Amino acid sequence: MTKIAVVDDHPLMRKAFIDLLTAANICLCIMEASNGQEIIDAFSWFTELPDMILVDIAMPIKNGLEVLKWLQQNHPDIKVIMMSLYPYHESITEMLALGADEYICKSQSPQEIIATVSL
């Protein structure tokens, strides 16, 4: 089963993604964080790292693009899925150029999100 981390500054959104993907039986959430710095710090003390990380773009302290850059430098083997409320976020092209594997709009249907994460 794919081990994931979910990073979003809204607790309800984190729980919704975790519950959706766990119920679909495609992922096991092993890490979660409310901002980019929190997830980067967690990588130093977690013994088991995720296979995939879902990262919100707009967060306080360190945003999703900063997390993506850090992951590409330190853990390039971890699949990164960026998330936003906006279907056409202005930095989608930049995110993909920096190495993001996928992009999820939070307004997509649960089935579309499951399909994207399952890729």
C-alpha positions as CSV (number, residue, x, y, z in Angstrom):
1,M,0.0,0.0,0.0
2,T,1.3,3.5,-0.9
3,K,2.4,5.5,2.2
4,I,1.4,9.1,1.9
5,A,1.9,12.5,3.7
6,V,-0.7,15.2,3.5
7,V,0.3,18.8,4.0
8,D,-2.4,21.5,4.2
9,D,-3.0,24.4,6.5
10,H,-6.7,23.6,6.9
11,P,-7.3,20.7,9.3
12,L,-10.6,19.8,7.8
13,M,-9.0,19.6,4.3
14,R,-6.2,17.3,5.6
15,K,-8.7,15.1,7.3
16,A,-10.9,14.9,4.2
17,F,-8.0,13.9,2.0
18,I,-6.8,11.3,4.5
19,D,-10.3,9.8,5.0
20,L,-11.1,9.7,1.3
21,L,-7.8,8.0,0.3
22,T,-7.9,5.6,3.3
23,A,-11.5,4.6,2.6
24,A,-10.6,4.0,-1.0
25,N,-8.0,1.6,0.4
26,I,-5.2,2.9,-1.9
27,C,-3.1,4.7,0.7
28,L,-1.9,4.7,4.3
29,C,-1.3,8.2,5.7
30,I,1.9,8.1,7.8
31,M,2.5,11.8,8.1
32,E,0.5,15.0,8.1
33,A,1.4,18.7,8.6
34,S,-0.1,22.1,8.6
35,N,2.6,23.9,6.7
36,G,5.7,23.4,4.7
37,Q,8.2,23.9,7.5
38,E,6.4,21.4,9.7
39,I,6.6,18.6,7.0
40,I,10.3,19.4,6.3
41,D,11.1,19.1,10.0
42,A,9.1,15.9,10.3
43,F,11.4,14.3,7.7
44,S,14.3,14.5,10.1
45,W,12.6,12.5,12.8
46,F,10.3,10.1,11.1
47,T,11.9,6.7,10.5
48,E,9.6,5.7,7.6
49,L,9.2,8.2,4.8
50,P,6.2,8.4,2.5
51,D,6.1,7.2,-1.1
52,M,3.9,10.2,-2.1
53,I,3.2,13.6,-0.6
54,L,0.1,15.8,-1.3
55,V,1.0,19.4,-0.8
56,D,-1.2,22.5,-0.7
57,I,0.3,25.3,-2.7
58,A,-0.7,28.2,-0.5
59,M,0.3,27.7,3.1
60,P,2.0,29.9,5.8
61,I,5.6,29.7,6.8
62,K,6.7,27.6,3.8
63,N,4.4,27.2,0.8
64,G,4.0,24.2,-1.4
65,L,6.5,25.4,-4.0
66,E,9.2,25.7,-1.3
67,V,8.3,22.1,-0.1
68,L,8.5,20.8,-3.7
69,K,12.0,22.4,-4.2
70,W,13.2,20.9,-0.9
71,L,11.8,17.5,-1.8
72,Q,13.5,17.6,-5.3
73,Q,16.8,18.3,-3.6
74,N,16.5,15.9,-0.7
75,H,14.1,13.2,-1.6
76,P,13.6,13.2,-5.4
77,D,12.2,9.7,-5.4
78,I,9.0,10.8,-3.5
79,K,6.1,11.4,-5.8
80,V,4.6,14.9,-5.3
81,I,1.0,15.9,-6.0
82,M,0.3,19.6,-5.6
83,M,-3.1,20.9,-4.5
84,S,-5.0,24.1,-4.8
85,L,-8.5,25.5,-4.5
86,Y,-8.1,27.0,-8.0
87,P,-8.5,24.9,-11.2
88,Y,-6.0,27.1,-13.1
89,H,-3.5,28.1,-10.5
90,E,-0.9,30.5,-12.1
91,S,2.0,28.4,-11.0
92,I,0.9,25.0,-12.4
93,T,3.5,25.2,-15.2
94,E,6.2,26.2,-12.7
95,M,5.2,23.3,-10.4
96,L,5.4,20.7,-13.2
97,A,8.7,22.2,-14.4
98,L,10.1,21.9,-10.9
99,G,9.2,18.2,-10.8
100,A,5.7,17.9,-9.4
101,D,4.1,14.7,-10.7
102,E,0.4,15.8,-10.6
103,Y,-1.9,18.6,-9.8
104,I,-5.2,18.3,-7.9
105,C,-7.9,21.0,-7.7
106,K,-9.7,20.7,-4.4
107,S,-13.0,21.1,-6.2
108,Q,-12.5,17.9,-8.2
109,S,-14.8,15.0,-7.4
110,P,-13.7,12.4,-4.9
111,Q,-13.5,9.9,-7.8
112,E,-11.2,12.2,-9.8
113,I,-8.9,12.7,-6.8
114,I,-8.7,9.0,-6.1
115,A,-7.9,8.3,-9.8
116,T,-5.1,10.9,-9.7
117,V,-3.6,9.6,-6.6
118,S,-3.8,6.1,-7.8
119,L,-1.6,6.8,-10.9
